[in-house]
Amino acid sequence: MITFIVKGNRARTAPDFLLKDLPGSGGRIDILCRCLTSSLLLSHGIRKDVQVILCLGGEPDPPKCIRVMGDNVKHLSPDERSTAILLMKALESYRKGEEVESTPGIYISGHSFKEILEQYRERIVLLDEGGDELGSMPVEEPCFVLGDHLGFDEAEEKLLSTVKHRMRVSPLVLHGSHCIVLVLNRMDMIKERGNTERKTNR
């Protein structure tokens, strides 16, 4: 399964943000909404082989981790408002010390960004404009790590400095949700090429 870890430095960790003001009252939780839908939604379906882990670090009770599984998530739509409602329901369901399923395929816990990175360390591919050009995947079931508009703090940069694989999708600095689309397009092409080669070799 392909994994995307997205850090929301100021993303609100209580279900009290305003749906009419996701950037302001939600601490730019709109960025996480766009990354989530870009990771999972197809034109007429959902990617079953992708999971998304949103790491929320804003007030009033950080950290929070919302994990969304493409193979069983329900009610996910392209618009930011309905996606924000799903995240709000997850925050309402939070229980200290355990991971809770809030709605089908959406889970919330109190794991930190650092804890998530440690969990997926061997599979991490850091999306970085200073990395190698995105080509064939260096690991199976890659785990791509992205920051929001604020990036990573000094301690996180130090932790990520040990990551073996850094890849870029463009020579320009792009929005996180756009990077995700380009990564998945590349993964789709690699998968299609592999399927074609297997058919040819039969």
ABEGO torsion letter per residue (X at the ends): XBBBBBBBAABBABAABBAABAAAAAGGAAAAAAAAAAAABBAAEBBAABBBBBBBABOABOBBBBBBBAAABBGBBABAAAAAAAAAAAAAABBBGBBBBABBGBBBBABBAAAAAAAAAAABBBBBAABBBBBBBABBGBBBBBBBAAEBBAAAAAAAAABABBBBABABBBBAAAAAAAAAAAAAAAAAAAAAAAAAAX
